[in-house]
Structure formats: C-alpha cells, structure tokens
Amino acid sequence: MNLQSFRTSTMLSIPVLLFSLLSSCGKGDNIPSPSGKDAAVKSSAIAALAAPPATWQEHWFEHVQLLNRKFYDDDVAVYFDNDVSSSVTWPNTYMGDVWRYTKGLYGSFGSDPRLFAIFHTGKYSGGHPSTYFDASHDNRNVIDVGSNSTSAWLSGTGNDLDITTHEVAHIVEGASKGYHNSPAFGIWGDSKWAEIFIYDVYKGLGRTADATRWYNLVINGSDNFPRAGTQWFKNWFYPIYQLGGSAGLNKYFTLLAQYFPKSGQNYSRAMNMGEFVHFWSGAVGRNLKAQATTAFGWTSTYETQFNQARATFPGITY
C-alpha cells in the first residue's frame, strides 16, 4: 500500500469509540531551555541538526494552508494552521515521546530524525500519514490531523492521543527497516495494526490509564474482514502480543525486511493470509495456525498458502 493515498476519518474506526476530537493547551515556537552541562549538550545537538522551516506550505490532497512551526526539538516538529489555538502545547511533549519510543523500538526512519506533526482546526477532518519515501510531503515523516470542530485539540486526552498515535502506526507499517509500502495492508486494513500499536505505545510510555482505556475500547470490536464478526484485537493481536510483546511487533517488520520480495526499496507485492500467519508465527516464535483459525477461520486456500509460505521462506522458523 502507498501511504500517500491513505486517509483516516476523524473518528477511529472502532464502533465503541463514541467521542469526537477535542483539543488541549499549548505555546509558541520554542525549545526547552536546560542549564549547565545539559544546556551545552542540547546546544551542540541543535547546532548539528538544522532547524525545520518556520513555515511550510501545504501542497497535498485538498490541503492549502500555510503552516506555522510552533515547536521543535531533535525529535519532533509541530506545525499548526492559523485556526489552531495557541494554547495547545501537549503535542510538543506527547508526539516527541511517541516518536522516541517508536524509533527506539523499530529503528530510524530515514536521515531526518524528526516526526513532523501537523494540526488543523475547523477543517480536514481526520488524518493521514506520509513517510520519508514520499515526495508528496517533501520526504518527511508526517502525521497530518484535522477536525471540523472549532475547539479542536484542547484536551490533549482520549481521541486526541489515539488519532495522532494511529497515524504514527501507519508510518511504521509503511517505512520501517528501510523499506517502503505495507504488504499486509490488504489483510488488516486501516486500523487493525494501529490498534495494537497504540496499545503498545501507551504501555511503553507508562501511560497505564490510557492503555486500559484503549484496551476497553477495542477488546470487543469486530469487523467484517476477512470474515464477518472477526475480532482482530481480541483474537489475533492481543494474544500474540501476550506471546511476543513489543519485541514481537518489531520482529515482524524485521522478518518482513529480511525476507519479503522487494523491488529496490519498495515491497513489490501484497502478502496473502498464509504468508501473514507464517511471518507473525516467526515474529513470536510459535506456530499461529490455531490462533489464526480462531480469529479468521481456516480455509483450504489458507492452508495451501501457509504451506507454500513455509516452503518459500524457510528461514522463518518457530
């Protein structure tokens, strides 16, 4: 999947997620000011890494706003359009925390270490990602989120956190380990990978209350793919997360980069269900056929694909 074409609705696609985008508190374009030895280290790091542009003209989809940089450090650059409240500052810390955790687990995403986080108020409801592979957003790792509400982003809680983290999940699936595209997107769709990514981020950042809140939101969710009534989080991702944790999530992408067919830096095709189960089995070190049967059902086609995947990718063991 090419993430340039991906769009997320304002509300994450979970039936029990019933609240809309809110908003939070913030300040202007500034960098934290440490003192003493820390100040010297910070000053050296900033000098080595060029400042992101003070303004950024949008030129993608229907977006035409001149964005203003409100905050940056070595890990994140936050941009608002003119209608976002200047009181919103939670992205300065939260998006930096998410991006540092993401890079610490999945590795770097191109030569620019920053996540560019764009916020809109009163327009562009929903969100989309872009990656350093994509010229559409000037080859930056980007999350771009908006809300039709005129009071968007004031809370910095709940869906404000969920939707921004959701978009980072798409950067991971579309650009981790130095390769572009998401071979599994046709299987798990918009939000299924994002659900476990969000849960792991909250756990990894020690946000226990958010992890519990998110778990309660998604545990009983169901979808009509690959069959009606599929409970992706309950019967697939959460059980394998219990087996492999965050290391298992990362290993899936490591195995993908190591073995899955590529053309240059792009994955060259989509994966099928048998390959999907094989790669995730390798990620957690256990044959997941029985778990896949519980989650998705098991057809003769899946069986053929699974056996072929084991023959095609024998380096993946469990």
N, C-alpha and C positions, 0 to 999 in steps of 0.2 A: 504493500500500500504506500502511495506517496502522501506523506503527511501534509503537503501543501493544500490538498483538497479536503482535509478533514475539518469538520466543524462540530462543535459541541453546543447543544441547546443550553439556555440559561439554567434550567433545572437538570441536574444529573439524571440519567435515565434509570431511576430506581423508583418503583411505584410508591414506596413509603416516604420518599423524600418530598415533603409537602410544603416546605418553606421556601421563600424566594431569596434572591441575592440581597444582602444588606450591605453595610459598609462600616468603616472604622475611623481611627484618628491618625493624623499624620503631620509632617512638617515639610519644610522646603528642601532644597538641594544642598545636602551637607554630608560630611563624613565624620564619623565618631572621632573625638579628639583625645587619644590616650596621652599619657605623660611618661617622662623618664625614658627608660630603656625601651618600653613598649612603643613609645612615640617614635623613637629612632627607627625601630624595625618597621613600623607602619609606614613611616615616611619613605623609607627605602623601597618598600614594596609598591607604594603608589607611584614612585618615580619610575620604577621599572615597567609598570603596566600603564599604558596610556589611558587617559580618561575617556569614557564613552562620550559621544557627541551631546552637547547641551540640548539640542533639538533633533527631532527625527521626523521626517515627512513620510506619512504612510502612503503606500502605493500598492496595496493588495486587496483583493476582493472589492467590497464597496467602501473600504476604509480610505478616508481622505484627510484625516486630521493631522495637524502639525503637533507632534507630541513634545512635551517638555520634560526633561530629566529632573526628577525630584530627589533622587538619592542614588549614590553608587558607592561600592567598595570593590574589593578584589573579586567578589563572587557574584554580585548581583547589581543590575542597573534598573531602576524603577522609573517608568515613564507614565505620565498622566496626560489625558486630553484636558482642554480648558474647563470642562464641566465637572471634573472630579474634585471633591472637597479637599482643600489644602490641609485639612485636619487629619487626613488619612496617613498614618505612618506605619501601621502594622506590617505592610509588605516589606519594609526595609529590613526588619529582623526575620520575619517568618520565611519569606522567599529565600533569603540567604541561608537560613537553617536547612530548608528543604534541599536547596541546590548543593550545599556542602555535604549533606548526608547522601544525596544521590551520587555525587562524584566519588565520595569515599567508598561506596558500595559497588558501583558499576563502572568506575573509571572515568577518564576525561572524555569530553565531547568536543573534539576539535581543538584548535590552537587558542581560541579565545576562551578564557576560563569563566566568563560571566554568563549568567542567565539574564536575558532581557525580559522584564516583566512589564507589560503594558496594560493599563486600566482605562476603561471608558465608563462614563456615566451618561444615562439618558439615551443610549444608542448601542447598536451592535450587540444585542442580547445574545449571550452565550460565550463561546470561546473557541480558540483554535491554537495549535502549536505550529512551530516551524523549527527546523534544525539547521545546523551549520552546513549541511549539504545543499540547502535550498537557497537559490539566488532570489527567490520571491521576497524574502525578508532579510536580504543583504547578508546571507550566510552567517546568521547569528542563531543561537539557541533562544527561542522566543516563546513566551506564552502571552496571548492577547485575549483579554477577557472584558466583557461588557455587560451592562444591564440597562434595561429601559427605565428602571427606577431613577428618579432624580435624587434619591438619598442613598445611592449605591455605595457599598464598601465601608460604611460607617461602623459596622460592628466588629469586623475582623474575627468573627467566630462562625461556627457552623458552616453553611454553604460557601461563605467567603473563602474559607480554608479548603473546603472539599473541591471546589471547581478549579482553583488555582493549582492544587496538587494533582488533580486529574490531568490537567494539560501537561504537567511535567512528566507524568506517566507515559504520555504519547511521545515525548522526546526520547525517553529511554527505549521504548519499543521500536522507534524509527531510526535511531542513530547510535546505539551503544556498540562498543567494541570496534569502532572504526568502520562500521558498515551501515548502509542506508536501506530503508524500507522495513516493513513488518510482515514477514511471511505468514504469521498466524492471524493477521487481522481479519481475514475472511472467515476464520473459525470463531474467534472470541469477540469480534465486533468492536463497537465503540468503547464500552465501559467495563468489560469483564476483567481484563488485565488491570485496568485502572483501579478496580475495587480492591484487589489485594495489594497493589502498590500503595494506595492511600493508607490502608490498614498498617502496612509495614512501616511507612514513614512516620505515622503517629506513634507507633511502638518504638521505633528507633530514636525519635526525638524526645521520648519520655513523656509524651502527651497522653497520659493514661485515660483521662476523661474523654478526649477526642477519639481514641482508639475504641473505647467502649461504646461511645455514641455511634461511631461509624459501623462497628460490628452489628449493633442493634438495628441499624438502618438497612443493612444489606443481607443479613443472615437468612431472611425469609423471602428474599426477592426471587422471582422466576422470570424466565424468558422463553420465547418460542423457537429458539435455535440451540443446538442442532435439531431438537425435537421439542414439542410443546411441553411446558412445565419444567424445563431444565432449570435447576438451581445451581448456578455456576459457583457462587461463593460457598454455599453450604456443602455441596457435594464434590466440588473439584478443588478450587484454590485454597480454601481454608484447610481441608485435610492434608493437602500436600505441603502447605505452609507449616503445619504442625510437624511434618516429617523433616523438612529441609530448612525452614526459617528463611531469613533474608539471604543466607548463603545459597540456598536452593534457587531462589529467584534469580540471583546473579549468575549461577552456574548455567541456567537455561540459556541465557544470552551468550555466555562463553562457549557453550557447545554449538549454538547456532553459528557463531562467528567461525568456529573451528571447522565445522563440517558441512553446513548447508550450502547448496550451489550459489555461486556468485558470478556476476559479470563486472569486473573491476571492483569498485567499492559498493556496488548495489547487489542485494539479494536478487537473484534472477527469476524466481518464481514463487508462487504461494506453496505452502505446505498442506498436505492432506491430513485427515484425522489420525491415521495410523502413525504418520511421522510425528505429529503433535504429541501423541501419547508416548512414543519412543523417546523423543527429546526430553520431555518432562520426567520420564522414568529415569533417564540418565542424570538429570539435574538433582533428583532427590535420592538416587541410589536404590530404587525399588521399582519392580515391575508394577506399573499403574493400570494394567488392563482391567483388573477387577474394579478399581475405583472409577475408571472411565465408564465401565458398564453401568455402575450405579448412577453416575452423573448424566451420561448421554445415551445409554443403551449401547448395544454392541451388535453390529450387523455383519453379514458376511463380507461386505465391502471393507469395513473397518478391519476385519481380521486379515484380509488379503493385504491391505495397505500396511498394517502393523508388521506382518511377517516380512514384507518387502523392505520396509524401513530398517528392520534389524539386519537384513542382508546388505542393504545399500550403505548403511552407516554402522559397520561392525565395531568401530572404535568407541561407540557409546555403549557402555556396559552398566549393569545393575544386578 
